[in-house]
Amino acid sequence: MGFYISIAVLVLILLLAALKIVREYERLVVFRFGKYFKTKGPGFVIIIPFVDKVVKVGLRTITFDVPPQDIITRDNVSVNVNAVVYFRVLQPERAIIEVEDYFFATSQIAQTTLRSVLGEFELDELLSQRERINVKLQSIIDESTDPWGIKVSLVEIKHVDLPEEMKRAMARQAEAERIRRAKVIAAMGELEASQKLLEAASTMAKEDITIQLRYLQTLSDISAENASTIIFPMPIDILNKLSGKK
């Protein structure tokens, strides 16, 4: 009786070892006698105990930070840059067979690519053209990891750390640019005002009475602003106009 119980326990253990539950976002890479057999999953998977060896691979998108890298830009400015990479495994069997540790390998490729690509740009381009640089980084890293069955979907530069002296220089440059714009706007206002005055003078020159009316308006404004007696000469032209004589 004990022999049959032992056999039953052994069969149960073998059945449990042969049955695997694979989640929707996972795959099992099966090696039979050391040779790649097939990729299985998701759901219930049956393997041959002691014959098949399996490696579980996740298919979800993996995110990792690229450690800060010291970069020397094309215009010889030293900056510290870090980035974030998003990738996922598309072909589990290649990710296991072609490279020992696909996560570590992808991380190393991302670091070296970040240093080499950013060194091709000047500092102004690095700060203002991040979208174009991100696309270039993604394309190069994705091409490098493609033989491993890995798809790099996105690379984003997170932070560009500038030296303190460069930050101060950029602040001075921004202040100078604001002053320049203010002076340009003021000059444009002066130009517009002078053009309007020229148009007004041209209009008033056509009719003498307009000059006299403007003269009287100016005197009225002066008397309204200052509570004092003002003595001024009365031009003869105004008297002629008021009397109707030439």
C-alpha positions in Angstrom: 0.0 0.0 0.0 2.8 2.4 0.9 4.4 1.7 -2.5 1.3 2.8 -4.4 1.1 5.9 -2.3 4.7 6.8 -3.1 4.0 6.3 -6.8 0.9 8.5 -6.6 2.9 11.2 -4.8 5.6 11.0 -7.4 3.1 11.3 -10.2 1.5 14.3 -8.6 4.8 16.0 -8.2 5.6 15.3 -11.8 2.3 16.7 -12.9 2.8 19.8 -10.8 6.2 20.2 -12.3 4.9 19.7 -15.8 2.1 22.3 -15.5 2.9 26.0 -15.7 0.6 28.9 -15.6 1.8 31.8 -17.8 0.2 35.2 -17.4 -1.0 37.3 -20.4 2.1 39.6 -20.2 4.6 36.7 -19.9 6.1 34.0 -22.2 8.0 30.9 -21.5 11.1 30.2 -23.6 11.4 26.4 -23.6 14.8 24.6 -24.1 14.6 20.8 -24.7 17.9 19.0 -24.1 19.6 22.4 -24.1 18.3 23.3 -27.6 15.6 26.0 -28.2 12.3 24.2 -28.6 9.5 26.9 -28.7 8.0 29.9 -26.9 4.8 29.1 -25.0 2.1 31.0 -23.3 -0.1 32.5 -22.1 -2.4 30.2 -20.1 -1.6 26.6 -19.1 1.6 25.2 -20.4 2.8 21.6 -20.2 6.5 20.8 -20.2 8.5 17.6 -19.7 10.1 17.6 -16.3 13.9 17.1 -16.2 14.0 17.4 -20.0 12.7 20.9 -20.6 14.2 24.0 -19.1 12.2 27.2 -19.2 13.0 30.8 -18.9 10.2 33.3 -18.1 10.3 36.6 -20.0 8.0 39.6 -19.4 6.5 41.5 -22.3 5.4 44.7 -20.6 7.1 48.0 -21.2 10.2 48.5 -19.0 11.3 51.9 -17.9 14.8 52.7 -16.6 16.8 55.9 -16.0 20.0 56.4 -17.8 22.5 57.5 -15.1 23.8 61.1 -15.5 26.5 61.3 -18.2 29.2 63.9 -18.5 28.9 65.3 -22.0 31.1 67.8 -23.9 29.1 69.5 -26.5 30.4 70.5 -30.0 31.1 74.0 -28.7 33.2 72.6 -25.9 30.7 73.1 -23.0 30.7 70.5 -20.3 27.2 69.5 -19.2 25.7 66.7 -17.1 22.7 64.9 -18.8 20.4 62.1 -17.8 17.5 60.4 -19.7 14.8 57.8 -19.4 14.3 54.9 -21.8 11.1 52.9 -22.5 11.5 49.5 -24.2 9.8 46.1 -24.4 10.6 42.6 -25.5 9.0 41.6 -28.8 10.8 38.3 -29.4 11.4 36.5 -26.1 13.5 33.7 -27.6 16.0 36.2 -29.2 16.2 38.2 -25.9 17.3 35.1 -24.1 19.5 33.5 -26.8 21.2 36.5 -28.4 22.3 38.3 -25.2 23.1 37.2 -21.7 21.2 40.0 -19.9 19.1 42.1 -22.2 18.2 44.7 -19.6 21.8 45.4 -18.7 22.9 45.4 -22.4 20.1 47.9 -23.3 21.2 50.1 -20.4 24.8 50.1 -21.6 23.8 50.9 -25.2 21.7 53.8 -24.0 24.5 55.3 -22.0 27.1 55.1 -24.8 24.6 56.4 -27.3 23.7 59.3 -25.1 27.3 60.4 -24.8 28.1 60.0 -28.5 25.0 61.6 -29.9 24.8 64.6 -27.6 28.4 65.4 -28.2 27.4 66.2 -31.8 25.2 69.1 -30.8 26.0 72.6 -29.5 24.6 73.7 -26.2 21.9 75.9 -27.7 20.7 73.0 -29.9 20.8 70.7 -26.9 18.4 73.0 -25.0 16.1 74.0 -27.8 15.9 70.9 -30.0 15.2 68.1 -27.5 12.4 66.6 -29.6 14.7 66.1 -32.6 17.5 64.7 -30.3 15.1 62.3 -28.5 14.0 60.9 -31.9 17.6 60.4 -33.0 18.5 58.7 -29.7 15.5 56.4 -29.9 16.3 55.4 -33.5 19.9 54.6 -32.8 19.3 52.6 -29.6 16.4 50.7 -31.2 18.5 49.8 -34.2 21.2 48.5 -31.8 18.8 46.4 -29.8 16.8 45.0 -32.7 18.9 41.8 -33.0 18.0 41.0 -29.4 14.2 41.2 -30.2 13.8 44.4 -28.2 11.8 47.4 -29.3 12.9 50.8 -27.9 9.7 52.9 -28.1 10.8 56.2 -26.5 13.9 58.0 -25.2 13.5 61.3 -23.3 16.2 63.7 -22.1 15.1 64.5 -18.5 17.6 67.1 -17.3 20.5 69.1 -18.5 22.7 70.3 -15.7 24.8 73.4 -16.7 27.9 74.7 -14.9 27.2 77.7 -12.6 29.3 80.1 -14.7 27.3 79.0 -17.8 24.0 79.7 -15.9 25.2 83.2 -15.0 26.3 83.9 -18.5 22.9 82.7 -19.9 21.1 84.9 -17.3 23.2 87.9 -18.5 22.4 87.1 -22.1 18.7 86.9 -21.4 18.8 90.2 -19.6 20.6 91.9 -22.5 18.1 90.4 -24.9 15.2 91.9 -22.8 16.9 95.3 -22.8 17.4 95.1 -26.5 13.8 94.3 -27.2 12.6 97.2 -24.9 14.8 99.6 -26.8 13.6 98.4 -30.1 9.9 98.8 -29.0 10.6 102.3 -27.7 12.4 103.2 -31.0 9.4 101.9 -33.0 7.1 104.0 -30.8 9.2 107.1 -31.4 9.2 106.4 -35.1 5.4 106.0 -35.2 4.9 109.1 -33.2 7.1 111.2 -35.5 5.3 109.9 -38.5 2.0 110.9 -37.0 3.4 114.4 -36.1 4.6 114.8 -39.7 1.2 113.9 -41.0 -0.5 116.3 -38.6 2.0 119.1 -39.6 1.3 118.4 -43.3 -2.5 118.7 -42.7 -2.2 121.8 -40.6 0.0 123.5 -43.3 -2.8 123.2 -45.8 -5.1 125.4 -43.7 -3.8 128.4 -41.7 -6.8 128.3 -39.3 -5.9 124.9 -38.0 -2.6 126.3 -36.7 -4.4 129.2 -35.0 -6.9 126.8 -33.4 -4.1 124.6 -32.2 -2.4 127.7 -30.7 -5.5 128.6 -28.8 -6.0 125.0 -27.6 -2.4 125.0 -26.2 -3.1 128.2 -24.3 -6.3 126.8 -22.9 -4.4 123.7 -21.7 -1.8 125.8 -20.0 -4.3 127.9 -18.2 -6.2 124.8 -17.0 -3.0 123.2 -15.5 -1.6 126.3 -13.8 -3.8 128.7 -11.7 -1.9 131.9 -12.8 -2.2 134.8 -15.1 -0.6 134.4 -18.4 0.3 137.3 -20.7 0.9 136.3 -24.3 1.0 138.2 -27.6 -2.0 137.9 -29.8 -0.8 137.2 -33.4 -2.2 139.6 -35.9 -3.2 136.6 -38.1 -5.7 135.5 -35.4 -7.3 139.0 -35.2 -7.6 139.1 -39.0 -9.3 135.7 -39.0 -11.6 136.7 -36.2 -12.5 140.0 -37.9 -12.9 138.5 -41.3 -10.2 140.7 -42.8 -7.3 139.7 -44.9 
